[in-house]
């Protein structure tokens, strides 16, 4: 059988990932449509989340670490009064509590406490590995293991609105921050619990989702090739 021939495309695509697909599927679609041997992303998004996914293709996959460590900006909403095993609405409900007594001032004061360097325990429903197995695979089997806390930096949390238990935020944070963990920790501090109701990644470093391809555009190879960013030194100089 003759060896499969691949295109020699190399570079980075900015993709606006829709809800309902995994980051792996997005990468696979790029890999398949460009017919490249290798492709990978620079920071996963949960299936329910939308927004900016940086996908490297071809020899550019060797540069993945340079983009993984960039700061992120998220637009998110937290639902107060609920806790699930996954930290978002995709999980099994653990409990519900009353949240109507919680004032805007209490929310504002609480959110402020989480700015700066904080410690987070990664969620079981995450892509981290334990003995070579993804934590979310263990979590789906009802297995929970001890996770070590890690330091992350929340540069800013902007409250956009708070109404009927929905807290709408824009968050700028360091790489490695789990928004679902932040929702749980804020909810625990308020005494009512909280889960991620919606999540959209708007920025990674200086890359903005406004400049990203739509998932449906991946079918058009001419558009994909046009949007493929050559990784000259200039992208690396951006913060």
PyMOL commands that set and color helices and strands:
alter all, ss='L'
color gray80, all
select helices_A, chain A and resi 23-34+58-68+104-113+135-140+179-190+209-211+215-219+221-227+233-237
alter helices_A, ss='H'
color red, helices_A
select strands_A, chain A and resi 11-17+39-41+50-57+72-80+82-84+93-96+116-121+129-130+133-134+149-163+166-173+194-204+207-208+213-214
alter strands_A, ss='S'
color yellow, strands_A
deselect
rebuild
show_as cartoon
